[in-house]
Amino acid sequence: VYTTTNLDGNKDSKWGFPGEAPDLVSICLGTNDLCNGDGIKERKSFDSEKFTSNYIDFVKGIFERYPPTKLALLSSPMVSGENSKMLMNCLQTIKTHFENDHTVVIFEFSPMQPKECGDHPDLKDHEVMAKELIPFYAELLQK
């Protein structure tokens, strides 16, 4: 749905990407891919190769639109343990894929136990994440 303007399923409502590239694009994917779900509907096991391949294709599309942009790949503060290691390995593979041609960096959040409903971050959790992320962005934009 990244290229569409609405989430209504209308594939003809394409987003008009601006001509000028942003200084920075950040992506945070993997939380839902690595969650255990609701325990009712059976979930397939996480396929790190498929996740990484699809992520690389997604990033290629970003660099096609914005070749000079810097890219930050963000971990998920809600993914922990072995899943966190798996996600970081995927992000490192993605970074390595592009690092000869583009500025790609990884940011790893500190783990958290979100306090909002459905295991989502509440306002205080978002404040914690922002305090971690803002200095990282500021430093990256200075490079």
ZIFEN-V13238 format. One record per residue. RES is the residue in one letter. SS is DSSP state (~ for helix, > for strand, _ for the rest). OMEGA is omega in radians with two decimals (none if undefined). D_FIRST is the distance of its C-alpha to the first C-alpha in Angstrom with 2 decimals. Layout:
BEGIN
RES:SS:OMEGA:D_FIRST + RES:SS:OMEGA:D_FIRST
END
This chain:
BEGIN
V:_:-3.08:0.00 + Y:_:-3.05:3.82 + T:_:-3.12:5.54 + T:>:-3.12:5.40 + T:_:-3.10:8.11 + N:_:3.09:7.92 + L:_:-3.08:6.74 + D:_:3.14:9.46 + G:_:3.13:8.28 + N:_:-3.10:9.57 + K:_:3.12:8.20 + D:_:-3.13:11.08 + S:_:-3.06:10.10 + K:>:3.08:9.32 + W:_:3.09:9.77 + G:_:-3.10:13.33 + F:_:-3.11:13.60 + P:_:-3.12:17.18 + G:_:-3.12:19.90 + E:_:-3.11:21.29 + A:_:3.02:19.82 + P:_:3.09:19.54 + D:_:-3.03:22.28 + L:>:2.97:20.12 + V:>:3.07:16.59 + S:>:-3.10:16.42 + I:>:3.08:14.15 + C:_:3.12:15.08 + L:_:3.04:13.73 + G:_:-3.10:16.05 + T:~:-3.11:17.38 + N:~:-3.13:15.88 + D:~:-3.06:16.34 + L:~:3.13:19.96 + C:_:-3.11:20.88 + N:_:-3.14:23.34 + G:_:-3.06:21.56 + D:_:-3.14:23.63 + G:_:3.14:26.46 + I:_:-3.14:26.29 + K:_:3.14:23.67 + E:_:3.14:24.37 + R:_:3.02:21.83 + K:_:3.08:21.92 + S:_:3.10:23.23 + F:_:3.13:21.06 + D:_:-3.04:20.92 + S:~:3.12:21.16 + E:~:3.13:21.29 + K:~:3.11:18.07 + F:~:-3.11:16.32 + T:~:3.13:17.95 + S:~:3.12:17.26 + N:~:3.12:13.49 + Y:~:3.11:13.65 + I:~:3.10:15.92 + D:~:3.11:13.73 + F:~:-3.14:10.92 + V:~:3.07:13.88 + K:~:3.12:15.33 + G:~:3.10:12.54 + I:~:-3.13:13.29 + F:~:3.03:16.96 + E:~:3.13:16.77 + R:~:-3.03:15.64 + Y:_:-3.07:17.87 + P:_:-3.06:20.66 + P:_:-3.04:22.98 + T:_:2.99:20.78 + K:>:-3.08:21.75 + L:>:3.06:19.28 + A:>:3.06:19.87 + L:>:-3.06:18.73 + L:>:3.00:19.40 + S:_:3.08:20.84 + S:_:3.11:20.51 + P:_:-3.10:23.62 + M:_:3.10:23.15 + V:_:-3.06:23.43 + S:_:3.07:27.10 + G:~:-3.13:29.75 + E:~:3.12:29.05 + N:~:3.10:25.31 + S:~:3.10:25.37 + K:~:3.14:27.38 + M:~:3.13:25.01 + L:~:-3.14:21.98 + M:~:3.07:24.17 + N:~:3.10:25.24 + C:~:-3.13:21.69 + L:~:3.11:21.07 + Q:~:3.10:24.44 + T:~:3.13:23.68 + I:~:3.12:20.53 + K:~:-3.13:22.69 + T:~:-3.13:25.47 + H:~:-3.03:23.39 + F:~:-2.91:22.75 + E:_:3.11:25.79 + N:_:-3.05:28.07 + D:_:-3.03:25.92 + H:_:3.02:23.95 + T:_:3.12:24.53 + V:>:3.14:22.63 + V:>:3.13:23.94 + I:>:3.02:23.44 + F:>:-3.14:24.05 + E:_:3.07:25.26 + F:_:2.93:25.41 + S:_:-3.14:28.51 + P:_:3.08:28.01 + M:_:2.98:28.01 + Q:_:-3.08:28.39 + P:_:-3.01:26.10 + K:_:-3.10:28.08 + E:>:-3.11:25.70 + C:~:3.11:25.01 + G:~:3.13:22.97 + D:~:3.07:23.64 + H:>:3.11:21.56 + P:_:3.02:23.11 + D:_:-3.09:25.24 + L:~:3.14:26.21 + K:~:3.08:28.88 + D:~:3.12:26.61 + H:~:3.09:24.23 + E:~:3.09:27.39 + V:~:-3.14:28.43 + M:~:-3.14:25.17 + A:~:3.14:25.38 + K:~:3.07:29.02 + E:~:-2.95:28.12 + L:~:-3.06:25.21 + I:~:3.10:26.65 + P:~:3.09:29.63 + F:~:3.11:27.51 + Y:~:-3.11:25.35 + A:~:3.13:28.60 + E:~:-3.13:30.26 + L:~:-3.13:27.42 + L:~:3.11:27.32 + Q:~:-3.10:31.10 + K:_:none:31.01
END
